[in-house]
Amino acid sequence: SVKRIEVIRGPQTVLYGDFAEAGVINIITDTSVDPKPATTASATVGSYDTYALHIGKSGAFEDGVAYYAGADWDKTGGYRDNGDYEAWGLDASVAKRWARGSHAALSVFYHDSEYGLPGALTWRQFKDNPRQTLHPHDRAWFETWGLNLCGGTPLGDNGTIEANLSASRRAAESRFIGTGYIINNENEIDALAFTPRYTHDSDIANHANRLTLGTDLRYETSDIYSRSIYSGAPSAYAWDFDRSALAAYAQDEFFFAETLSLTLGARAERINNRIASNAGTISYSQKEQAYESALLYRPVDNAKLFARVSRYYHAPFIDETVGWSGVPNTSLAPESGYSIETGAEFTFLKEWSAGITMYEMRTSDEIYYNPVAYMSINAPDETRRRGLEAALRWARERAGAFGIAYELADSRFSEGVFKDNDVPLTPDHMLTLNGEAQLLSCLAALGTARYVASQTSGSDFANQAARLDAYATLDLGLRYEPVFVKGLRLIGGVDNVFDKEYAYCGFYGSSYYPANGRTWKLCAAYTF
Protein backbone atom coordinates (compact mmCIF):
# COMPACT_ATOMS: atom_id res chain seq x y z
CA SER A 1 0.00 0.00 0.00
CA VAL A 2 3.03 2.30 -0.05
CA LYS A 3 3.14 4.64 -3.07
CA ARG A 4 6.46 6.33 -2.33
CA ILE A 5 8.74 7.31 0.55
CA GLU A 6 10.15 10.81 0.97
CA VAL A 7 13.25 11.36 3.13
CA ILE A 8 13.64 15.00 4.19
CA ARG A 9 16.97 15.49 5.96
CA GLY A 10 17.74 18.18 8.51
CA PRO A 11 15.53 19.83 11.16
CA GLN A 12 11.87 20.11 10.13
CA THR A 13 10.48 21.32 13.46
CA VAL A 14 8.30 24.16 12.14
CA LEU A 15 5.97 21.96 10.09
CA TYR A 16 6.32 18.58 11.78
CA GLY A 17 6.95 19.38 15.44
CA ASP A 18 9.60 18.55 17.99
CA PHE A 19 9.90 14.91 16.85
CA ALA A 20 11.50 16.11 13.57
CA GLU A 21 14.80 17.42 14.94
CA ALA A 22 16.99 15.34 12.60
CA GLY A 23 14.62 14.94 9.65
CA VAL A 24 11.38 13.38 8.43
CA ILE A 25 10.58 10.07 6.75
CA ASN A 26 7.23 10.64 5.03
CA ILE A 27 5.45 7.46 3.87
CA ILE A 28 2.81 8.24 1.24
CA THR A 29 0.25 5.48 0.87
CA ASP A 30 -1.57 4.65 -2.35
CA THR A 31 -5.05 6.15 -2.07
CA SER A 32 -6.23 4.99 -5.49
CA VAL A 33 -9.31 2.79 -5.37
CA ASP A 34 -9.08 -0.54 -7.21
CA PRO A 35 -12.51 -2.23 -7.04
CA LYS A 36 -10.92 -5.60 -7.74
CA PRO A 37 -10.10 -7.36 -4.45
CA ALA A 38 -6.52 -8.48 -3.95
CA THR A 39 -5.08 -10.85 -1.38
CA THR A 40 -1.40 -11.15 -0.48
CA ALA A 41 0.06 -14.02 1.51
CA SER A 42 3.71 -14.45 2.40
CA ALA A 43 5.91 -16.75 4.44
CA THR A 44 9.49 -16.25 5.62
CA VAL A 45 12.13 -18.57 7.02
CA GLY A 46 15.60 -17.60 8.17
CA SER A 47 18.62 -18.41 10.29
CA TYR A 48 18.41 -18.77 14.08
CA ASP A 49 14.84 -20.16 13.94
CA THR A 50 13.38 -17.11 12.21
CA TYR A 51 9.85 -17.47 10.80
CA ALA A 52 7.16 -15.06 9.68
CA LEU A 53 3.67 -15.16 8.15
CA HIS A 54 1.59 -12.37 6.62
CA ILE A 55 -1.83 -12.15 5.02
CA GLY A 56 -3.51 -9.00 3.75
CA LYS A 57 -6.59 -8.19 1.71
CA SER A 58 -7.57 -4.97 -0.05
CA GLY A 59 -10.35 -3.81 -2.34
CA ALA A 60 -13.31 -1.48 -2.55
CA PHE A 61 -17.01 -1.58 -1.90
CA GLU A 62 -19.57 -0.53 -4.51
CA ASP A 63 -19.78 3.01 -3.13
CA GLY A 64 -16.04 3.57 -3.66
CA VAL A 65 -14.95 2.98 -0.08
CA ALA A 66 -11.53 1.33 -0.15
CA TYR A 67 -10.55 -1.13 2.55
CA TYR A 68 -7.53 -3.04 3.79
CA ALA A 69 -6.98 -5.62 6.52
CA GLY A 70 -3.82 -7.50 7.42
CA ALA A 71 -2.37 -9.84 10.01
CA ASP A 72 1.29 -10.57 10.79
CA TRP A 73 3.24 -12.98 12.94
CA ASP A 74 7.01 -13.24 13.21
CA LYS A 75 9.49 -14.82 15.59
CA THR A 76 13.18 -15.53 15.89
CA GLY A 77 15.44 -17.38 18.27
CA GLY A 78 17.89 -14.49 17.96
CA TYR A 79 21.56 -14.29 17.08
CA ARG A 80 22.47 -13.90 20.76
CA ASP A 81 21.41 -15.98 23.74
CA ASN A 82 18.21 -14.51 25.21
CA GLY A 83 17.88 -12.53 21.97
CA ASP A 84 14.62 -14.21 20.94
CA TYR A 85 11.58 -12.25 19.78
CA GLU A 86 7.96 -12.98 18.91
CA ALA A 87 5.31 -10.53 17.71
CA TRP A 88 1.74 -10.47 16.46
CA GLY A 89 0.06 -7.63 14.61
CA LEU A 90 -3.34 -6.71 13.18
CA ASP A 91 -4.28 -3.61 11.24
CA ALA A 92 -7.23 -2.45 9.14
CA SER A 93 -8.38 0.69 7.39
CA VAL A 94 -11.20 2.16 5.32
CA ALA A 95 -10.93 5.26 3.12
CA LYS A 96 -13.28 7.30 0.96
CA ARG A 97 -12.65 9.98 -1.66
CA TRP A 98 -15.27 12.26 -3.14
CA ALA A 99 -15.26 13.86 -6.57
CA ARG A 100 -14.83 17.41 -5.28
CA GLY A 101 -11.60 16.53 -3.48
CA SER A 102 -12.78 15.67 0.01
CA HIS A 103 -11.42 12.55 1.64
CA ALA A 104 -11.64 10.65 4.93
CA ALA A 105 -9.96 7.55 6.34
CA LEU A 106 -10.04 5.49 9.52
CA SER A 107 -7.31 3.03 10.49
CA VAL A 108 -6.85 0.83 13.56
CA PHE A 109 -3.95 -1.33 14.73
CA TYR A 110 -2.94 -3.82 17.41
CA HIS A 111 0.56 -5.09 18.18
CA ASP A 112 1.80 -7.49 20.83
CA SER A 113 5.39 -8.65 21.36
CA GLU A 114 7.72 -10.37 23.78
CA TYR A 115 11.50 -10.38 23.55
CA GLY A 116 14.65 -11.13 25.48
CA LEU A 117 17.14 -8.50 26.63
CA PRO A 118 20.64 -9.97 26.22
CA GLY A 119 22.33 -6.76 27.42
CA ALA A 120 25.95 -5.65 27.09
CA LEU A 121 29.26 -7.52 27.29
CA THR A 122 32.75 -6.55 28.33
CA TRP A 123 35.39 -6.31 25.60
CA ARG A 124 36.89 -9.69 26.50
CA GLN A 125 33.48 -11.38 26.61
CA PHE A 126 32.58 -9.78 23.28
CA LYS A 127 35.76 -11.12 21.66
CA ASP A 128 35.44 -14.58 23.24
CA ASN A 129 31.82 -15.10 22.21
CA PRO A 130 29.62 -12.21 20.96
CA ARG A 131 26.53 -14.44 21.09
CA GLN A 132 26.63 -14.98 24.86
CA THR A 133 24.63 -13.05 27.44
CA LEU A 134 25.15 -12.17 31.09
CA HIS A 135 21.41 -11.59 31.54
CA PRO A 136 19.63 -14.82 30.56
CA HIS A 137 16.43 -13.97 32.46
CA ASP A 138 15.85 -10.33 31.47
CA ARG A 139 12.63 -9.99 29.43
CA ALA A 140 10.27 -7.31 28.08
CA TRP A 141 6.68 -7.27 26.84
CA PHE A 142 4.87 -4.64 24.73
CA GLU A 143 1.23 -4.32 23.81
CA THR A 144 0.11 -1.38 21.65
CA TRP A 145 -3.17 -0.50 20.03
CA GLY A 146 -4.83 2.61 18.65
CA LEU A 147 -6.65 4.36 15.86
CA ASN A 148 -6.18 7.25 13.48
CA LEU A 149 -8.99 9.28 11.90
CA CYS A 150 -7.97 11.71 9.18
CA GLY A 151 -9.74 13.77 6.55
CA GLY A 152 -9.64 16.86 4.42
CA THR A 153 -11.75 19.04 2.19
CA PRO A 154 -11.36 22.06 -0.08
CA LEU A 155 -12.27 25.32 1.61
CA GLY A 156 -13.16 28.09 -0.80
CA ASP A 157 -11.50 28.38 -4.18
CA ASN A 158 -7.88 28.12 -3.04
CA GLY A 159 -7.87 26.62 0.42
CA THR A 160 -7.68 23.11 1.85
CA ILE A 161 -8.20 22.05 5.44
CA GLU A 162 -6.96 18.71 6.77
CA ALA A 163 -6.98 17.18 10.24
CA ASN A 164 -5.77 14.05 12.03
CA LEU A 165 -7.14 12.64 15.27
CA SER A 166 -5.12 9.79 16.78
CA ALA A 167 -5.40 7.83 20.02
CA SER A 168 -3.20 5.01 21.25
CA ARG A 169 -2.16 3.02 24.30
CA ARG A 170 1.17 1.31 24.92
CA ALA A 171 1.50 -1.09 27.81
CA ALA A 172 5.05 -2.19 28.60
CA GLU A 173 6.54 -4.51 31.21
CA SER A 174 10.17 -5.38 31.80
CA ARG A 175 11.87 -7.77 34.22
CA PHE A 176 15.53 -7.71 35.24
CA ILE A 177 16.96 -10.53 37.35
CA GLY A 178 20.56 -10.64 38.53
CA THR A 179 22.73 -11.56 41.47
CA GLY A 180 21.06 -10.04 44.53
CA TYR A 181 18.32 -8.10 42.73
CA ILE A 182 14.99 -8.41 40.94
CA ILE A 183 13.37 -5.42 39.21
CA ASN A 184 9.91 -5.33 37.62
CA ASN A 185 8.79 -2.21 35.75
CA GLU A 186 5.26 -1.63 34.43
CA ASN A 187 4.35 1.35 32.31
CA GLU A 188 1.20 2.40 30.44
CA ILE A 189 1.20 5.41 28.12
CA ASP A 190 -2.04 6.79 26.69
CA ALA A 191 -1.63 9.35 23.91
CA LEU A 192 -4.17 11.59 22.19
CA ALA A 193 -3.37 14.07 19.41
CA PHE A 194 -5.39 16.44 17.21
CA THR A 195 -3.49 18.13 14.37
CA PRO A 196 -5.53 20.34 12.01
CA ARG A 197 -3.78 22.19 9.16
CA TYR A 198 -4.99 24.81 6.64
CA THR A 199 -3.25 25.47 3.31
CA HIS A 200 -4.05 28.42 1.04
CA ASP A 201 -2.68 28.87 -2.50
CA SER A 202 -3.07 32.34 -4.03
CA ASP A 203 -1.27 35.09 -5.92
CA ILE A 204 0.28 38.14 -4.28
CA ALA A 205 1.07 40.89 -6.82
CA ASN A 206 0.97 38.25 -9.57
CA HIS A 207 3.41 36.01 -7.70
CA ALA A 208 2.42 32.54 -6.51
CA ASN A 209 2.22 32.10 -2.76
CA ARG A 210 1.41 29.17 -0.45
CA LEU A 211 0.44 29.78 3.19
CA THR A 212 0.19 26.96 5.73
CA LEU A 213 -1.32 27.42 9.19
CA GLY A 214 -1.71 24.71 11.78
CA THR A 215 -1.91 23.70 15.39
CA ASP A 216 -0.90 20.55 17.23
CA LEU A 217 -2.70 19.53 20.42
CA ARG A 218 -1.26 16.53 22.26
CA TYR A 219 -2.00 14.88 25.58
CA GLU A 220 -0.11 11.97 27.13
CA THR A 221 -0.48 10.24 30.44
CA SER A 222 1.81 7.57 31.84
CA ASP A 223 1.28 5.32 34.84
CA ILE A 224 4.56 3.88 36.11
CA TYR A 225 4.97 1.20 38.74
CA SER A 226 8.33 -0.29 39.71
CA ARG A 227 8.99 -3.06 42.22
CA SER A 228 12.49 -4.15 43.19
CA ILE A 229 14.32 -6.37 45.66
CA TYR A 230 17.95 -5.64 46.48
CA SER A 231 19.74 -8.05 48.85
CA GLY A 232 16.37 -9.23 50.16
CA ALA A 233 15.04 -5.71 50.87
CA PRO A 234 11.88 -4.89 48.83
CA SER A 235 10.97 -1.41 47.61
CA ALA A 236 8.42 0.08 45.22
CA TYR A 237 7.80 3.30 43.26
CA ALA A 238 4.56 4.51 41.72
CA TRP A 239 4.17 7.62 39.53
CA ASP A 240 1.51 9.28 37.42
CA PHE A 241 2.95 11.45 34.67
CA ASP A 242 0.65 13.76 32.67
CA ARG A 243 1.83 15.92 29.78
CA SER A 244 -0.12 18.30 27.55
CA ALA A 245 1.30 20.28 24.66
CA LEU A 246 -0.17 23.06 22.53
CA ALA A 247 1.67 24.29 19.45
CA ALA A 248 0.84 26.77 16.69
CA TYR A 249 2.82 27.26 13.50
CA ALA A 250 2.80 29.16 10.23
CA GLN A 251 4.83 28.74 7.06
CA ASP A 252 4.74 30.82 3.88
CA GLU A 253 6.45 30.13 0.53
CA PHE A 254 6.58 33.10 -1.85
CA PHE A 255 7.65 32.68 -5.47
CA PHE A 256 9.57 35.66 -6.85
CA ALA A 257 9.55 33.71 -10.12
CA GLU A 258 8.81 30.15 -11.16
CA THR A 259 12.46 29.35 -10.49
CA LEU A 260 13.00 31.21 -7.19
CA SER A 261 11.11 30.97 -3.90
CA LEU A 262 11.59 32.10 -0.29
CA THR A 263 10.12 30.16 2.64
CA LEU A 264 9.63 31.66 6.11
CA GLY A 265 8.13 29.78 9.05
CA ALA A 266 7.77 29.76 12.82
CA ARG A 267 6.36 27.53 15.58
CA ALA A 268 5.68 28.14 19.26
CA GLU A 269 4.86 25.40 21.75
CA ARG A 270 4.06 25.15 25.44
CA ILE A 271 4.48 21.83 27.23
CA ASN A 272 2.91 21.31 30.67
CA ASN A 273 4.11 18.45 32.87
CA ARG A 274 2.63 17.06 36.09
CA ILE A 275 4.15 14.23 38.12
CA ALA A 276 2.24 12.80 41.08
CA SER A 277 3.57 10.25 43.57
CA ASN A 278 3.36 9.36 47.23
CA ALA A 279 5.97 12.06 47.83
CA GLY A 280 3.73 14.78 46.39
CA THR A 281 2.97 16.47 43.07
CA ILE A 282 5.42 18.38 40.89
CA SER A 283 4.24 20.61 38.05
CA TYR A 284 6.45 22.46 35.57
CA SER A 285 6.19 23.93 32.08
CA GLN A 286 8.52 24.26 29.11
CA LYS A 287 8.24 26.81 26.30
CA GLU A 288 10.02 26.35 22.99
CA GLN A 289 10.17 28.11 19.64
CA ALA A 290 11.34 27.13 16.17
CA TYR A 291 11.74 29.16 13.01
CA GLU A 292 13.21 28.78 9.56
CA SER A 293 14.17 30.68 6.45
CA ALA A 294 14.93 28.90 3.19
CA LEU A 295 15.80 30.00 -0.34
CA LEU A 296 15.21 27.59 -3.25
CA TYR A 297 16.44 28.25 -6.79
CA ARG A 298 15.58 26.04 -9.79
CA PRO A 299 17.58 27.39 -12.75
CA VAL A 300 16.46 24.49 -14.96
CA ASP A 301 13.99 21.63 -14.58
CA ASN A 302 16.63 19.10 -13.57
CA ALA A 303 18.55 21.15 -11.01
CA LYS A 304 17.97 23.04 -7.78
CA LEU A 305 20.09 24.99 -5.33
CA PHE A 306 19.04 25.70 -1.74
CA ALA A 307 20.12 27.41 1.47
CA ARG A 308 18.36 27.16 4.82
CA VAL A 309 18.70 28.53 8.35
CA SER A 310 16.56 27.17 11.20
CA ARG A 311 16.11 26.88 14.93
CA TYR A 312 14.88 23.53 16.22
CA TYR A 313 14.00 21.80 19.48
CA HIS A 314 13.06 18.39 20.83
CA ALA A 315 11.26 17.89 24.13
CA PRO A 316 12.11 14.63 25.93
CA PHE A 317 9.75 11.77 25.16
CA ILE A 318 7.62 10.95 28.16
CA ASP A 319 9.48 7.64 28.66
CA GLU A 320 12.87 9.36 28.25
CA THR A 321 12.10 11.34 31.38
CA VAL A 322 11.73 8.23 33.54
CA GLY A 323 14.81 6.21 34.49
CA TRP A 324 15.27 2.45 34.76
CA SER A 325 14.19 2.43 38.41
CA GLY A 326 11.00 4.36 37.63
CA VAL A 327 12.24 7.64 39.12
CA PRO A 328 11.56 10.64 36.82
CA ASN A 329 14.26 13.17 35.94
CA THR A 330 12.32 16.43 36.21
CA SER A 331 15.43 18.46 35.40
CA LEU A 332 15.76 16.95 31.90
CA ALA A 333 15.55 19.94 29.56
CA PRO A 334 14.47 19.96 25.90
CA GLU A 335 17.18 19.92 23.27
CA SER A 336 17.42 23.09 21.17
CA GLY A 337 19.76 24.52 18.61
CA TYR A 338 20.46 26.22 15.29
CA SER A 339 21.17 24.77 11.88
CA ILE A 340 22.50 26.21 8.64
CA GLU A 341 22.72 24.18 5.44
CA THR A 342 23.28 24.71 1.73
CA GLY A 343 23.39 22.32 -1.16
CA ALA A 344 22.43 21.31 -4.67
CA GLU A 345 20.63 18.46 -6.45
CA PHE A 346 20.66 17.82 -10.18
CA THR A 347 20.01 15.22 -12.86
CA PHE A 348 22.27 14.76 -15.88
CA LEU A 349 22.58 12.45 -18.88
CA LYS A 350 18.98 11.33 -18.13
CA GLU A 351 20.07 8.34 -16.02
CA TRP A 352 22.31 10.07 -13.45
CA SER A 353 21.38 12.12 -10.39
CA ALA A 354 23.58 13.69 -7.73
CA GLY A 355 23.28 15.80 -4.62
CA ILE A 356 25.51 17.46 -2.07
CA THR A 357 24.67 19.23 1.22
CA MET A 358 26.93 21.03 3.68
CA TYR A 359 25.65 21.84 7.15
CA GLU A 360 26.43 23.01 10.66
CA MET A 361 24.29 22.35 13.75
CA ARG A 362 24.82 23.76 17.24
CA THR A 363 22.81 22.07 19.95
CA SER A 364 22.29 22.79 23.64
CA ASP A 365 21.14 20.20 26.19
CA GLU A 366 21.53 17.14 23.95
CA ILE A 367 19.84 14.16 25.59
CA TYR A 368 22.02 11.11 26.34
CA TYR A 369 21.47 7.88 28.20
CA ASN A 370 23.64 7.58 31.31
CA PRO A 371 24.24 3.86 32.02
CA VAL A 372 25.52 4.61 35.52
CA ALA A 373 22.47 6.58 36.67
CA TYR A 374 20.17 4.40 34.51
CA MET A 375 18.39 7.43 33.07
CA SER A 376 18.62 10.05 30.34
CA ILE A 377 20.59 13.24 31.03
CA ASN A 378 21.47 16.45 29.22
CA ALA A 379 24.96 16.80 27.77
CA PRO A 380 27.10 19.06 29.99
CA ASP A 381 27.93 21.60 27.24
CA GLU A 382 26.91 22.78 23.79
CA THR A 383 27.77 20.55 20.83
CA ARG A 384 28.66 21.45 17.26
CA ARG A 385 28.14 19.18 14.27
CA ARG A 386 29.67 20.20 10.95
CA GLY A 387 29.53 17.97 7.93
CA LEU A 388 28.87 17.09 4.34
CA GLU A 389 26.53 14.61 2.66
CA ALA A 390 27.00 13.60 -0.97
CA ALA A 391 25.21 11.05 -3.14
CA LEU A 392 25.39 9.81 -6.72
CA ARG A 393 22.87 7.48 -8.37
CA TRP A 394 22.44 5.79 -11.74
CA ALA A 395 19.28 3.97 -12.87
CA ARG A 396 18.20 2.43 -16.15
CA GLU A 397 14.90 0.71 -16.75
CA ARG A 398 15.18 -3.08 -17.16
CA ALA A 399 18.92 -2.87 -16.45
CA GLY A 400 19.34 -1.93 -12.81
CA ALA A 401 20.48 0.85 -10.51
CA PHE A 402 23.53 1.85 -8.52
CA GLY A 403 24.01 4.40 -5.75
CA ILE A 404 26.84 5.66 -3.56
CA ALA A 405 26.41 7.93 -0.53
CA TYR A 406 29.12 9.48 1.65
CA GLU A 407 28.69 11.30 4.96
CA LEU A 408 31.38 13.35 6.68
CA ALA A 409 30.59 14.57 10.20
CA ASP A 410 32.85 16.48 12.56
CA SER A 411 30.97 16.41 15.87
CA ARG A 412 32.52 18.11 18.91
CA PHE A 413 31.75 19.92 22.13
CA SER A 414 32.09 23.62 21.38
CA GLU A 415 32.51 24.94 24.94
CA GLY A 416 33.05 23.98 28.57
CA VAL A 417 35.47 21.49 30.13
CA PHE A 418 35.01 19.08 27.20
CA LYS A 419 35.62 21.69 24.49
CA ASP A 420 36.92 20.16 21.22
CA ASN A 421 36.26 16.60 22.45
CA ASP A 422 34.35 14.26 20.14
CA VAL A 423 30.62 13.85 20.70
CA PRO A 424 29.94 10.20 21.70
CA LEU A 425 28.51 7.70 19.20
CA THR A 426 29.09 9.91 16.13
CA PRO A 427 31.38 8.37 13.46
CA ASP A 428 33.33 10.83 11.32
CA HIS A 429 32.80 8.91 8.08
CA MET A 430 30.10 6.66 6.64
CA LEU A 431 30.07 5.24 3.11
CA THR A 432 27.21 3.25 1.59
CA LEU A 433 27.02 1.54 -1.81
CA ASN A 434 23.90 -0.19 -3.01
CA GLY A 435 22.83 -1.64 -6.32
CA GLU A 436 20.41 -3.76 -8.24
CA ALA A 437 21.30 -5.64 -11.43
CA GLN A 438 18.64 -7.15 -13.67
CA LEU A 439 20.27 -10.51 -14.55
CA LEU A 440 17.20 -11.75 -16.44
CA SER A 441 13.77 -10.26 -17.06
CA CYS A 442 12.54 -12.12 -13.97
CA LEU A 443 15.72 -12.23 -11.87
CA ALA A 444 17.56 -9.39 -10.10
CA ALA A 445 20.64 -9.34 -7.87
CA LEU A 446 20.68 -6.95 -4.89
CA GLY A 447 23.57 -5.72 -2.80
CA THR A 448 24.55 -3.19 -0.15
CA ALA A 449 28.02 -2.47 1.23
CA ARG A 450 28.52 -0.14 4.19
CA TYR A 451 31.51 1.29 6.03
CA VAL A 452 31.24 3.09 9.41
CA ALA A 453 34.31 4.74 10.94
CA SER A 454 35.32 4.37 14.59
CA GLN A 455 33.45 6.42 17.17
CA THR A 456 33.68 7.51 20.79
CA SER A 457 31.86 5.28 23.30
CA GLY A 458 28.49 6.40 24.59
CA SER A 459 28.51 8.96 27.43
CA ASP A 460 32.32 9.24 27.25
CA PHE A 461 32.40 13.04 27.16
CA ALA A 462 36.07 13.10 28.30
CA ASN A 463 37.14 10.85 25.37
CA GLN A 464 39.23 8.71 27.71
CA ALA A 465 37.69 5.28 27.12
CA ALA A 466 38.40 2.92 24.23
CA ARG A 467 36.60 3.82 21.02
CA LEU A 468 34.16 1.59 19.15
CA ASP A 469 36.01 0.03 16.21
CA ALA A 470 35.24 0.85 12.59
CA TYR A 471 33.43 -1.85 10.64
CA ALA A 472 32.33 -2.74 7.11
CA THR A 473 29.49 -5.07 6.11
CA LEU A 474 28.14 -6.57 2.89
CA ASP A 475 24.56 -7.72 2.26
CA LEU A 476 23.57 -9.68 -0.86
CA GLY A 477 20.28 -10.99 -2.21
CA LEU A 478 18.25 -12.25 -5.18
CA ARG A 479 14.71 -11.41 -6.25
CA TYR A 480 12.83 -13.77 -8.57
CA GLU A 481 9.43 -13.00 -10.13
CA PRO A 482 8.55 -15.82 -12.54
CA VAL A 483 6.58 -14.79 -15.61
CA PHE A 484 4.64 -18.06 -15.62
CA VAL A 485 3.13 -17.40 -12.16
CA LYS A 486 1.79 -13.87 -12.07
CA GLY A 487 1.81 -12.32 -8.59
CA LEU A 488 4.54 -14.59 -7.15
CA ARG A 489 7.74 -13.07 -5.74
CA LEU A 490 10.65 -14.94 -4.17
CA ILE A 491 13.42 -13.14 -2.28
CA GLY A 492 16.50 -14.60 -0.65
CA GLY A 493 19.29 -12.75 1.06
CA VAL A 494 22.32 -12.92 3.33
CA ASP A 495 23.18 -10.03 5.64
CA ASN A 496 26.74 -9.51 6.91
CA VAL A 497 28.06 -11.97 4.34
CA PHE A 498 31.59 -12.06 5.80
CA ASP A 499 30.30 -12.57 9.38
CA LYS A 500 31.96 -9.38 10.65
CA GLU A 501 32.03 -9.12 14.45
CA TYR A 502 31.41 -5.55 15.59
CA ALA A 503 29.60 -3.59 18.29
CA TYR A 504 26.94 -1.17 17.07
CA CYS A 505 26.84 0.58 20.46
CA GLY A 506 28.81 0.75 23.69
CA PHE A 507 29.33 2.85 26.82
CA TYR A 508 32.48 4.08 28.58
CA GLY A 509 34.63 1.54 26.75
CA SER A 510 33.47 -1.14 29.21
CA SER A 511 30.17 -2.36 27.80
CA TYR A 512 29.52 -3.45 24.21
CA TYR A 513 26.36 -4.41 22.34
CA PRO A 514 27.26 -6.94 19.60
CA ALA A 515 25.59 -6.66 16.19
CA ASN A 516 24.25 -9.73 14.40
CA GLY A 517 26.72 -11.95 12.61
CA ARG A 518 25.92 -13.60 9.28
CA THR A 519 22.17 -14.17 8.88
CA TRP A 520 20.05 -15.41 5.98
CA LYS A 521 16.38 -15.18 5.08
CA LEU A 522 14.07 -16.56 2.39
CA CYS A 523 10.64 -15.10 1.63
CA ALA A 524 7.83 -16.11 -0.74
CA ALA A 525 4.92 -13.76 -1.40
CA TYR A 526 1.90 -14.33 -3.64
CA THR A 527 -0.75 -11.78 -4.61
CA PHE A 528 -3.99 -12.96 -6.21
ABEGO torsion letter per residue (X at the ends): XBABBBBBBEBAAAAAEAAAAAEBBBBBBBABBBABBBBBBBBBBBBGGBBBBBBBBBEBBAAGBBBBBBBBBBBBAEABBGABBBBBBBBBBBBBBBAAGBBBBBBBBBBBBBBBBAEBBBAAAAAABAABBABAABBBBBBBBEBBBBBBBBBEAABBBBBBBBBBBBBBBBBBBBBGBBBBBBBBBBBBBBBBBBBBBBBBGGBBBBBBBBBBBBBBBBBBBBBBBBGGBBBBBBBBBBBBBBBBBBBBBBBABAABBBBBBBBBBBBBBBBBBAAEBBBBBBBBBBBBBBBBBBABAABBBBBBBBBBBBBBBAAAABBAAGBBBAABBBBBEBBBBBBBBBBBGGABBBBBBBBBBBBBGBBBBBAAAGBBBBBABBBBBBBBBBBBBBBBBGAEBBBBBBBBBBBBBABEAABGBBBBGBBABBBBBBBBBBABAABBBBBBBBBBBBBBBBGBAAGABBBBBBBBBBBBBBBBBBAABBGBBBBBBBBGAAGBBBBABBBGGABBBBBBBBBBBBBBBBBX
